[in-house]
Amino acid sequence: QVQLVESGGGLVQPGGSLRLSCAASGFTFWMYSMRWYRQAPGKERELVAHISSTGADITYAPSVRGRFTISRDNSKNMMYLQMNGLNSDDTAVYYCNALTIGTGFWGQGTQVTVSS
């Protein structure tokens, strides 16, 4: 059974940091590109960061570049998103996504709320 389980979300003050994790199971993790998406209330889901299957290629949305860092550990079937310098615009549900040719999977999401 394919599963992507996000964790690490929560309430954080502006300027603070969080580290999100995505635990993958039920598929050949190392063959998949991985992505973090987020969706704020009333807004469309947006791509935050992408990492290739080997980790060699990484891209970020302009809004998070320089503040967020995506990484993965293929030996543990895990993906991470280190988020620093958080602000209210980062408040959203964050989803991990596994992608390969012809198929993809989604996690259930983890809430990140940035507020004083």
Phi, psi and omega in degrees: 000126180287132176219138168233120184238114178273151175207167176103355178288173179161194179262130181220149178282155175306137183089351182278184183228152172217154173237116176269146176236151176227115180262125183250144176205158175087003176208170184277088190307314188294346180272353187253138162290151181232148181221152165252131172242164172216155179221116177271158180304129177077005182238162177284155176293134182234148178284128181261312183202152181227141175224134181288173185300325180268348185088001184284330182245125182225136175224154181229152168293145180305328184291342183242352183301132181092347179245327183252149176226122177264144177206168178212155176231099184293338178288339181246001184055047183231148171231152184226158171221108175274122184242117179242162178058042185293145175225176187298333179291346179273355178295123184182170166271128182256131183239142170261150186221133175252135188221131168216179184298120174089352181202161178196162181225155180235148169272180184272347177097155175224136185278132172241123180235123179251113184200148176268000000 
